[in-house]
Amino acid sequence: MASVIRPSTPAWFPAQLRRPGGRRSDTTRPEQRLADRGTGETGDPSAPTAAARPAPVTFAAPASPAPLSPPAAQPHDRGTDDLPARPAAPEAQALPAGGTPLGESAAPRAADPAHPARTPLRIALVAESFLPQVDGVAHTVCRTADHLAASGHEVIIVAPGPGPREYAGFRVERVRAARLPRYRAVRVGLPQPFRLRRILRRFEPDVVHLASPVLLGASARRAAHRLGIPAVAVFQTDLAGFARRHRVPAPLGALIWAGLRRVHRRAEINLAPSTATVRQLDERGISGVQLWPHGVDTQLFNPARRSARLRARLAPDGEVLVGYVGRMSSDKRVELLTELADLPGVRLVLVGGGPEEPALRRALPGAAFLGVLRGGELAEAFASLDVFVHTGADETFCLTVQEALASGVPVVAPACGGPLDLVRHRVSGLLYPPDDTEALRRAVTTLAGSPELRQTMGAAGHRSVQSCTWQAVGDQLPGHYRTAMETAAAGNRRPRPRGARRRSARLWNRLVSTPRIRR
């Protein structure tokens, strides 16, 4: 049998990254690090330790949450060596609500021995998408960072591509990214194990939050695993569905699922935003996933934002405004909107942008294209619609559906994925079988022809999301973080994949461990 030759560490390799033999130079367990800050316990005893498998969802389900436009962050240039190290003194004062001022060492609040669940944590938030990109993942990361800042936790954000170097008072570490070949506006983070390990060593987080992990997230999970840091992985993007809609070859889709299994099996806690997604992951071999929906800003998205001025501009002859808000790309099936162009008394309103926008403009000459809107302008556009239509059938949650409900607008959406948890069929909107254009036309025609039905459903939808705020959703996260820390401390690892899945996992592992990939 041929011997395995392991290369020695080169002389040029940074000394602080060398591992003398163990997986982590700091062998302190996560719960001991909490104890070092003044508490004798490791987490919230009331935090859930396992997720019950959700009951099958048919045509209706409880409502859930949605997004807001993140405030602009100011750029700031510093190297990785300037990351704030963990403070040595445990008797630090409380953090301000906005996080740590840039340039100062992050100092946690003093631990409360009587209430260990209130002890601030250090969290590395690794995002596959972040500002200036505008999508569901970036929006959720912004809202999560806002909540953690207000709660006094310490956070570092790792994000791909160029963009703001600070958000909510937290440092944003930018890593290399590449553009998608058929969608140049989207940047994908590349595997950078050495860089990520260096960031994590310096910041010393208690837990790593992986937001919709793919290549960058998988590389971060591997780095965290080597350093003995627990991880919470949030499945938010149906990447296989995205690839299928963009006509990616089927074998690559199988590799995507193998990679996702690899990442999520290594995470101590896995979260998903809808019951349909939890079931999908279980069927794909990722079990024990817990439900963590998204929130909505009920102050911003509100029926009171309805604008008579905007409606007069968009519907001068009193047309019924049927709107779509979101990315205009093939994975969202926006071509189905062309089936609504000839409905009498209806005018289509499209908000957003994407690679399919030029084709839609040619196919829908009578539609109103408002471009990408944010904040108050976006909320005003939502509330001024009569009917909201969503066409994508691969949504793990669908933030825009929830924003429309909060705005008091009835929703027409496919009966699959995230909308099943948000829209109560014939109560707050109408669901139709995915890709059934005739059913889509009937649903829109029904609502367009009945102002009373629109008003009744809009009011029901508005009531259904009032408790689904980002505050309520964010309050669940520290419990998940502490459960992950306790799981790692107890040494409870997930079983390794076998057979073909294990071979695919090894291939994925080599991919995300590659230090250099051509941009």
N, C-alpha and C positions, 0 to 999 in steps of 0.2 A: 504493500500500500504506500502510495506516495506521501511523503510528509508534507504537512502544511507549513508554509513559510510565512511568518507574520512580519511585515516590514517594521523596522524600528522607527521611532519618532525622529524626523529630520531635525537638524540643528536649528533651522530657521523657524521651526514651529514655536508659536508664542508660549512662554513658560507657564503663564496662568491657565492655559488650556490643557496642559499635559496631565494625564491621569497616571499616577505611579503604579496602579495595579487595580485599584477598586473602581467602582462605577461612579463614586462621588467622593470628593475629598471631604465634604461636610456630611458626615454620616448621621447627623442629628435628624431624628424622625420629625415629621410635620407636627405631631401633637406635642413633642417636646419643645419645638420652637414657639408654640403658643404658650406653653408653660413658662418658657423663659421670659415672656412678656408680662407675666404676672398672674396667670390663671392655672389652676391645677387640673382643668378638664380640657377635653379636645374639641368639643363641638356642642351643638344644640341637641339635647336628648330627644327633643320633639321632632327633629328633622326626619323625613321619611328615609328608610333604608332600602326599600325596594318598591318598584312600581307594579301595581296590579295591572294585569293585561286588560285593556279597555274592552268594553262590550262592543259588538259589531255596530257600526253606525249605518243607518239606512238612508233616509231622506231628510232627516233633520237632526240637529244636535244643539247643545248649548252654545251660546255666543262666546266669542273670545276677543282678543285685542288687536291694535294697528299703529301707524307711525306719525312722525312729525318731521319738519325740516330742521336739520342740525344747524346750530349757529356756526358762523365761519370761524375757523381757527387761524391764528397768526403763525406764519412760518418762523422757524427758529433753527439755527444751524449749530449743532454740537456733535462731536464724535461719540462713539459708543463708550469710550473711556470716561465720559462725563456722566454716565448713568449714576443716579444716587444709590449709594451702597446702603445696606440695612443698618440703621442706627444702632450703635452699641448700647446706648443707655435705654433701659426699658421705661424709665419715668419721663416719657415725652408727653407734650401737651396735645390737646385735641386738634385735629385737622380742621381748617375752615371748610365751609360747605362746598366751595368751588375746587377743592383739591389742593395740591401743593404748588406754591408759586415756582415758576421755572427758575432753575439755578439754585434752589435751596434743597437741602436733603429732606427726603420725605420722612416725617416723624409721626408714628402712629399715636393714637390716643392711648392713655393709660388703660390697661386691661382692667376689667371689672370681674374680680374673682367670684362674686355672687351671681353674675350673669355672663358666663363665658361666651354665649352666643352673640354678645354685643362687642366682643373684642375685634378690633379692626384687622383685616387680613391684607396681605400683599398678593396681588393678582396680576399675572401676565396675561393680557387679553390679545390673543393672536387672531387676526381677522383676515379672511381671504379677500375681503373687499372693504374699502374705507374711503373717506373723503379724498379727493373731490368727486369720486364716483358716487352716483345716486342710485341705490337699489335697496332691496329688502335687507340684505345682510349688513350693508353699511349703516342703514338707518337703525337697525336693531343694536348694532355695536355702539352707536352714538348714544342711544337711549340708555343702554346698559352702563356706559361710562358715566353718563350724567347721574344716574341713580347711585352708583358706587361712590362718586365724588361727594354727593350730598350725604351719604351715610358714613363718611370719614374713612373709607378704605383707601389703600395705596394701590395705584394701578400703573402699569406701563403697557402701551399699546404697540403691537408689532403689525405693520401693514405693508402691502406691496406697492411698489411704484412711487413716483413723486407725489408730493402733497403736503398738507400742513404738518408741522413738526410738534404741534401741541394741540391738545383738545381737553377741555374741562379742567385745565390746570395740570394735565398729565402729559408726560413725555411720549411722543410718537416716534418709534424707531422705524425707519423706512428701509425696506429690503428690495432686492432685485426682482423685477417682474418682466413678463413678456406679453405682447398683445396677441389676442386670438386672431388666427388667420382670416376668418370670415366676419369678425366683429371687432374691428380695430379699436373701438372705444373701450373695450373691456380688457383690463390687465389681469394677468394671472401670476400670483406669487410663485417664485421658483424655489426649489429645495436649497437650503443653505445651512447645513448642520453645524458647521464650525461657528458661523456668525450667530446663529440662534443659541447655541450652547454658551457662547461668550456672553450674550445678553442675559440669559437666565442665571448664569453663575454670578454676574455682577449684581443683578437686582434681587436674587434670592427670594423668589415668590413662594408663598405657601401653596398655591395652586395655579395651574395654567388653564385658562378658559379658551377653548378652541371654537371659534365661531365659523361654522360651516366648513370644517377642515377638508382640504383637498391636498395639493402638493405642498404648499407652505405649512398648512396645519399638520400634515403627516410628518413633515420634517421636524416641526416643533414638538410634536408628541414624542418622537424618537429621542430628541435632545432631552426633553423632560424626563423620559424613562431612564436614560443613562445617568441623570443627575438625581434620581430618586424623588422627583416632584410629581405629585398626583395631578390628574387632568380631568376636566369636565368638558365633554365634546357635545356640541349642539348641532344636530343635523338640520339644516335649513334649506338646502338647495338640492332638488332632484337632478343631480348632475347626469345620471344615465338618461333621464327623460329629455334633458336639454340636448345631450349628444344625439339622441335618436331623432329629435325634431330637426337637427342640423345635418342629418343624414351621415352621421359618423358610422363607420363599419361596426357590425354587431360584435366582433371579437374585442374591439376596444371598449364597448359597453360592458362586456364581461370583466375586463381588466379593471374598469372603474369600480364595479361592485366589489371586486376582490380587494382593491385598495381601500375602499370605504370600510369594508369589514375589518381589515387590518388596523386601521386607525381606531375604530370604535371598540374593537375587542381589547385594545390596549388602554382605553380610557376607564377610569374608575367609575365615572357616572356618565351616562348618555341621556341626552334630552332631545325631544322633538316637539314641534309646535302644534300638532294636531293628532287626533286619534287615528285617522287614516294613515298618517305617516308612521305612527308607532306600529301599526299592523304591518305595513309594508316592510319596515326594517326587520320585524320579527320573521316574516316570511323569507327574508334574504339572509337569515342567519345571525342577525344582530338582536339579541334578546335583552330583556330587562330594561328597555328604554322607558324613561319617565316623561310624562307630559309637562311641557313648559310652554304655554302659549305666549303670544306677543300682546303688547298693550296698544292703547290708542289715547291720544290727547283729546279728551272730551271737551276741553275748553276751546281748543283751536277748531276742531271739526264739530260743528254745531249747526242746527237748522237756522239759527239767528244770522249766520253768514250769508244767507240767500240774498242775492243782489239784483234788484229790479233794473239797475243800469246795465249790468252785464247781460241779463236776460233780454232786454230790449235790443241790445246789439246783436246777440246771437240768434234771437227768434223775433225778428221785426213783424212777422205776420202771425205771431202766436203759435208757432210750431212747438211740438213736444220735443224737448231736448233729451236725447239719448246719448250718454257719454261713456267713453273709455279713458281710463287713466293708467299709464304704465309704459313699460318698454315696448317699442314697436319692433318686434323681432319674430321670427318664425316659430320659436318655441312657445310664444304666447298665442299662437294661432290667430293673429290679428286679421288674417285674410278672411275670416268668417264675418268680419264687420261689413264686408261688401254685400253680404246677403240682406243687409238692412237698409241699403241705400235707396231703394224704391218704395219704402213704406210710406203711405200717404200721411201728410201732416207731421212728419218726423224729420228732424235735422240731427245729424250726427255731430258730436263734439269730441275731439281727440286731444288729450293732453299727454305730453311726453315726447320722446324721440327714439330713434333707433335705425337700424339698417333697412327696415321695411318702410320707413316713412315716405321715401320718394315714390314707391310703387303704390302706396295707399293714397297719396295725393293725386296720382293719375287716375286711380280707380274710383275715387270719391271726390269729384270736383265740387260737389255742393256741400261738403263737410267743412266744419270749422276746425282748423288746426291751431291750437293755442301755444304749442311749444312746451318746454319744460318749465313748470311753475313750482314755487316753494312757498312755505309759510302761509301768510294770510291770503295771498293770491290763489294758492292751491285750494285752501279751505273754501274760499269764495266760489271757485269753479265747481267744487264738489256739491256744495249746498244749492247751487243754482240749477243743477240738473233735475230732470223729472224722473229719469230712469238711469241706473248705472248698469252697464253690461261688462262682464268679464268673460273672455274666451279661452284663456289658458287652462289646460286640463292636467298640468303637472305641478300644481302648486302645493307646497308643503303647508302653507298657511293662507297667504294672500292678504297682505296688509291693506291694499286699496279697497277690498270688499268691506273690511271693517271700518275704514274711514268713511266710506259711503253710508254705511248703516248709522254711524255716529252723526253724520250730516243730515239724517232724516230722509234719505233717498232709498227707495226700494231697489233691490238688486236682482239681476238675472245672471246666473252663473252655472257652470257645468256641475253636475251632481257627482263630483269626485274630489278627492284631496281635501285641502283645507277648507273650502267653502262649505263642506258638509257640517263642520263645527260652527260655522258662522251664520248661515242662512237657514232659517226655518221655512221650509217649503209651504207656500200659500199663507204664511204669517208675516214674515219680513221680506219676502221676495219669492222668486220662482226659480227652480232648478230644472235643468234640461239635460238629457243624455249627451255626453261629450261628442262633439263632431256632428251632431244631428242638426243640420241647418234649418230644417223645417220646424223642429221643436223650438229652436232659438227664435225664429220669426214669430211663431205663435205666442211665445211668452212675451216678447216685446210688444206685439200687437195688442195683447190683452191688457197690459199696463198702460200703453199709450192711449187706449180708448176709454179708460175709466179713471177720471181724476179722483173719485172717491176711494177706489181701491189703492191708488198710489198714496193717498194721504194716510189711509189706515195702515198700510204696510210700512210706510216711512216712519210713522210714529212708533210702531212695534219694534222696528229695527233700532231706532234711537234709544228706546228703553233697554233693549237687550244688551247694549255694550256699556252702560253707565258704570258698571262695577269693574270693567276690564281696563283699568288704567295702567300706565307704565309703573306707577308707584306700587300697585298691588302685585304686578308681575315681578318687579325688581326685588321686592321683599322676600321672594322665594329663593333667590340665588344664594345668599350666604348659607342657608341650610344645605343646599346641594354641594357647595364648596366644602363645608365641614364634613359632610358625609363622605365625600371623596377622600379627604385627608384621613378620616378614620379607617376607611377601607384600605388605603395604602399602608397605614400603620399596622393594620392587622395582617397584612400580607395576602389579602384575598384577591388573587389575580384571576382573570377570565381564562377559560381553557383555550389552549392553542388550537388553531384550525388544523384539520387533517386532510390527507389525500390531495386532490386537485386544488382545493382551496388553499392548502398550505403552500403548494408550489406557486400558485398565483401570488400569494402573499409575499413569497421570497422575491419574485420579480418586481413587485411594487416596492418592496423594501429597498432593493437596489436602485430603483428609480429615484425615490425621495432621498436617498443618501448620497447621490451624486453631487459633489461640491461645485462642479462647474457645468453649466448647460448653456449652449449657444443661445443668445437672446435674439 
